[in-house]
Amino acid sequence: MRSLLILAIVGFAAQLIDGSLGMAYGVTASSLLLAAGTAPAAASAIVHLAEVGTSLFSGAAHWKFGNVDWKVVGIMALPGAIGAFLGATLLTNLPADLAKPFVALFLLSLGVYVMYRFLRLKGARPQLKPRPSAKFLAPLGLVAGTMDAIGGGGWGPIGTSSLLSSGRMEARKVVGTIDTSEFAVSIAASAGFLLGLGSAGIDWTTALALLAGGAVAAPIAAWVVKHLAATILGVAAGGWIVLTNSMTVMESWFNLDKTSGLLWLIMAVLAVGWLLLIGWTVRSHRAAKQQAERQPEPAEV
């Protein structure tokens, strides 16, 4: 019972970030499951089954608060679902011991990618341009869906970051649209994993615990998304992803075990660096906000 409660809290926290930021549910939950010793395919399957429910609740809440661009959802959902099914099929055919270090390295790269995307904004809001075209959205959906199934997360980090950095959609619309379209991606990935692993290869109790926590957080996140600074949460989520996967990468690729003092020194340096970056992002956000408030209003003609 205690472990299920912890999983529900993890699901709640991950969905609170995901629903507010448009990313991090899958990557955060998958990272924790991998760290606990779950095989990559099984971890991604559990997360995507949970996300079928959480993305449904999240999408409904974002729709209620007007955070969804349904045209973009319609363009991205099908390529994303196709990519997710292909990615799930590929992952289930890879040996677990072979896949784990590569998946951890991929997730670590996603964490760095997320931090980079938001750090470069320096607390400022991008100026909106015309809505992105289908030539941009369809390939983005295919790549994000494929990487999402392989890594247990990727739809949000790739999709949300790309749309936000393009400056072509309002931030809250990006978050709500990506979260809503993730429903199709989660269904397709789950189908691929069920075909590859069978229902017996999936821990349904873990999936339900993650879903329960995420379902509670989904409407809360959709309500507060208009009031949260995406840059701060982006750096925080990206750093958490980096920290969670760094240990697995160092154990797998550099043969450092958990008793190594060097390993814990590296982890401490990464944690301190992450906290410093969060502090810098908070200051940049406040400075950008103050500068915007000092801008004189245009004179009336």
matplotlib code that plots the C-alpha trace (Angstrom):
import matplotlib.pyplot as plt

x = [0.0, 2.8, 4.5, 1.2, 0.7, 4.2, 3.5, 0.2, 2.1, 4.7, 1.8, 0.3, 3.5, 4.4, 1.0, 1.0, 4.2, 3.0, -0.3, 1.2, 4.2, 3.2, 5.9, 7.6, 4.9, 6.3, 10.0, 9.7, 7.7, 9.8, 13.0, 11.9, 10.7, 14.0, 15.9, 13.8, 15.0, 12.0, 12.9, 12.7, 9.8, 7.8, 8.4, 7.3, 4.3, 3.2, 3.6, 1.7, -1.2, -1.4, -1.2, -4.3, -6.3, -4.3, -4.2, -8.0, -8.6, -6.0, -7.3, -10.9, -9.7, -7.6, -10.6, -12.8, -10.3, -9.9, -6.3, -6.6, -6.0, -8.0, -6.6, -3.1, -4.4, -5.9, -2.7, -0.3, -2.4, -2.3, 1.5, 2.2, 0.1, 1.8, 5.3, 4.3, 3.2, 6.4, 8.5, 6.7, 7.2, 10.9, 11.5, 9.7, 12.1, 15.3, 16.9, 16.3, 20.0, 20.9, 18.1, 18.4, 21.7, 20.5, 17.1, 18.7, 21.1, 18.1, 16.2, 19.2, 19.6, 15.9, 16.5, 19.4, 17.3, 14.4, 16.7, 18.4, 15.1, 13.9, 17.2, 17.6, 14.3, 15.9, 12.5, 11.0, 7.9, 8.4, 6.5, 3.8, 4.0, 1.4, 0.2, 2.8, 2.0, 1.2, 4.6, 6.1, 3.5, 3.1, 6.9, 7.1, 4.3, 5.9, 9.3, 7.9, 5.6, 8.4, 10.7, 8.0, 7.4, 11.1, 12.0, 8.8, 8.6, 9.3, 6.0, 6.0, 9.7, 10.0, 6.5, 6.1, 9.6, 9.5, 6.2, 7.1, 10.5, 8.8, 6.9, 3.8, 1.4, 0.4, 2.1, -1.1, -2.4, 0.9, 0.5, -3.2, -2.8, 0.2, -1.5, -4.8, -3.2, -1.1, -4.3, -4.0, -0.2, -0.8, -3.4, -1.2, 1.9, -0.1, -1.4, 2.1, 3.3, 0.4, 1.0, 4.8, 4.7, 1.3, -0.9, 1.0, 4.2, 2.7, 2.3, -1.3, -1.3, 1.6, -0.1, -3.4, -1.6, 0.2, -3.1, -5.0, -2.4, -2.4, -6.1, -6.3, -3.6, -4.9, -7.7, -5.5, -2.7, -5.1, -6.5, -3.1, -1.4, -2.2, -0.4, 2.8, 6.1, 6.9, 10.6, 11.0, 9.1, 11.0, 14.4, 13.2, 11.7, 14.7, 17.1, 15.1, 15.2, 19.0, 19.5, 17.3, 19.1, 22.6, 23.2, 22.0, 24.2, 27.3, 26.7, 26.1, 28.6, 31.4, 31.2, 30.7, 28.7, 26.5, 29.3, 31.7, 32.5, 33.1, 29.6, 28.1, 30.4, 29.2, 25.6, 26.2, 27.8, 24.9, 22.3, 24.0, 24.3, 20.6, 19.6, 21.8, 20.1, 16.7, 17.7, 19.1, 15.9, 13.7, 15.7, 15.6, 11.8, 11.4, 13.7, 11.8, 8.5, 9.6, 11.0, 7.7, 5.9, 8.1, 7.5, 5.4, 2.0, 1.5, 0.1, -3.5, -4.0]
y = [0.0, 2.4, 1.8, 2.5, 5.7, 6.8, 6.0, 8.0, 10.9, 10.6, 10.5, 13.6, 15.6, 14.5, 15.4, 18.7, 19.6, 18.1, 19.7, 23.1, 22.8, 20.4, 17.9, 15.7, 13.2, 10.4, 11.2, 11.7, 8.6, 6.4, 7.7, 6.7, 3.3, 2.7, 3.7, 1.2, -1.6, -1.9, -3.0, -0.2, -1.7, -2.5, 1.0, 2.7, 0.4, 1.2, 5.0, 5.0, 3.0, 5.5, 8.3, 7.1, 8.1, 11.2, 12.7, 12.2, 14.0, 16.7, 17.2, 17.7, 20.2, 22.2, 22.2, 23.6, 26.4, 27.2, 26.0, 23.8, 24.6, 21.8, 22.4, 21.6, 18.6, 17.3, 17.6, 16.2, 13.4, 10.9, 11.1, 11.0, 7.9, 6.2, 7.1, 5.9, 2.5, 2.0, 3.1, 0.7, -2.2, -1.4, -1.1, -4.4, -6.2, -4.9, -6.9, -5.1, -5.0, -3.6, -1.0, 0.4, 2.5, 3.8, 4.8, 6.5, 8.4, 9.4, 10.7, 12.5, 14.2, 15.2, 16.8, 18.8, 19.7, 21.0, 23.1, 24.6, 25.5, 27.4, 28.9, 30.6, 32.5, 34.4, 34.9, 36.6, 35.7, 34.9, 37.2, 35.2, 34.5, 32.8, 29.3, 26.6, 24.8, 21.1, 20.6, 21.5, 19.9, 16.4, 15.5, 16.9, 14.6, 11.6, 12.2, 13.1, 10.1, 7.7, 9.1, 9.1, 5.4, 4.5, 6.7, 6.5, 10.3, 12.7, 13.8, 16.8, 17.7, 17.6, 18.9, 21.5, 22.8, 23.0, 24.8, 27.2, 28.1, 28.7, 31.5, 30.6, 29.7, 31.2, 29.3, 28.1, 26.9, 24.9, 23.2, 22.4, 21.2, 18.9, 17.4, 16.8, 15.2, 12.9, 10.9, 9.4, 8.9, 7.0, 4.7, 3.8, 3.2, 1.1, -1.0, -1.6, -2.6, -4.9, -6.7, -6.9, -7.7, -9.2, -8.1, -10.4, -8.4, -5.2, -4.2, -3.0, -2.0, 0.5, 1.9, 2.4, 4.1, 6.5, 7.2, 7.9, 10.5, 12.1, 12.2, 14.3, 16.7, 17.2, 19.7, 21.6, 22.0, 23.1, 25.8, 27.2, 27.0, 30.6, 31.8, 29.7, 30.9, 28.2, 29.2, 28.4, 25.1, 24.1, 24.5, 22.7, 19.8, 19.5, 19.5, 16.8, 14.6, 15.1, 14.2, 11.1, 9.6, 10.7, 7.9, 5.3, 6.7, 6.9, 3.3, 1.9, 3.9, 4.7, 1.7, 3.8, 1.9, 3.4, 3.1, 5.3, 8.6, 10.1, 9.2, 11.1, 14.0, 14.3, 14.1, 16.8, 19.1, 18.5, 19.2, 22.4, 23.6, 22.8, 24.9, 27.8, 27.7, 27.7, 30.8, 32.5, 31.7, 33.1, 36.4, 36.6, 36.1, 38.8, 41.2, 40.5, 41.1, 44.3, 45.6, 44.8, 46.7, 49.8, 49.9, 53.1, 52.5, 53.7, 57.2, 57.5, 59.0]
z = [0.0, 0.8, -2.5, -4.3, -2.4, -3.5, -7.1, -6.9, -5.5, -8.3, -10.8, -9.2, -9.3, -12.8, -14.2, -12.3, -14.1, -17.4, -17.4, -16.6, -18.9, -21.6, -20.8, -18.2, -17.1, -19.3, -18.9, -15.1, -14.5, -16.9, -15.3, -11.8, -13.0, -14.8, -11.7, -9.7, -12.0, -14.4, -17.9, -20.5, -22.6, -19.4, -18.0, -21.2, -21.4, -17.9, -18.4, -21.6, -20.2, -17.3, -19.8, -21.7, -18.7, -17.6, -21.1, -21.4, -18.1, -18.9, -22.4, -21.1, -18.5, -21.0, -23.4, -20.6, -19.9, -23.6, -23.9, -27.0, -30.7, -32.3, -35.8, -34.5, -32.6, -35.8, -37.7, -35.1, -33.5, -36.4, -37.3, -33.5, -33.1, -36.0, -34.7, -31.2, -32.5, -34.5, -31.5, -29.1, -31.6, -31.9, -28.2, -27.4, -29.7, -28.1, -25.2, -21.9, -20.9, -24.3, -24.3, -20.8, -21.2, -24.6, -23.2, -20.2, -22.5, -24.7, -21.6, -20.4, -23.7, -23.6, -20.2, -21.6, -24.6, -22.4, -20.3, -23.3, -25.0, -21.9, -20.8, -24.2, -23.6, -20.7, -19.1, -22.1, -24.0, -27.7, -30.1, -31.8, -35.5, -37.8, -36.8, -37.9, -41.1, -41.6, -43.2, -39.8, -37.5, -39.2, -39.2, -35.6, -34.5, -36.2, -34.6, -31.2, -31.1, -32.0, -29.4, -26.9, -27.1, -27.2, -24.2, -22.2, -22.8, -25.6, -26.9, -24.5, -24.5, -28.2, -29.2, -26.5, -26.8, -30.6, -30.7, -27.9, -29.4, -32.8, -31.3, -33.4, -30.6, -27.3, -24.4, -22.8, -26.2, -26.8, -23.4, -23.8, -27.4, -26.8, -23.7, -25.6, -28.7, -26.4, -25.9, -29.4, -28.9, -25.6, -27.1, -30.1, -28.0, -25.5, -28.4, -29.6, -26.2, -25.6, -28.9, -28.1, -24.4, -23.8, -20.9, -18.5, -19.0, -17.7, -14.0, -14.1, -10.5, -11.0, -14.1, -12.2, -9.3, -11.6, -13.4, -10.1, -9.1, -12.5, -12.8, -9.6, -10.8, -14.4, -13.7, -11.2, -13.8, -16.5, -14.2, -13.1, -16.5, -17.3, -14.1, -14.3, -15.8, -18.4, -18.4, -14.7, -14.8, -18.0, -16.4, -13.3, -15.2, -17.5, -14.6, -12.8, -15.9, -16.2, -12.5, -12.6, -15.6, -14.9, -12.4, -14.9, -17.6, -15.4, -14.2, -17.7, -19.8, -17.3, -14.9, -11.8, -9.1, -6.4, -3.8, -5.9, -4.3, -7.8, -8.8, -5.8, -6.3, -9.9, -8.8, -6.2, -8.8, -11.2, -8.4, -7.4, -11.0, -11.6, -8.5, -9.7, -13.1, -11.6, -9.5, -12.6, -14.5, -11.7, -11.8, -15.6, -15.5, -13.0, -14.9, -18.1, -16.4, -14.8, -18.1, -19.8, -17.1, -17.6, -21.3, -22.0, -23.4, -27.1, -27.4, -28.5, -32.0]

ax = plt.figure().add_subplot(projection="3d")
ax.plot(x, y, z, "-o")
ax.set_aspect("equal")
plt.show()
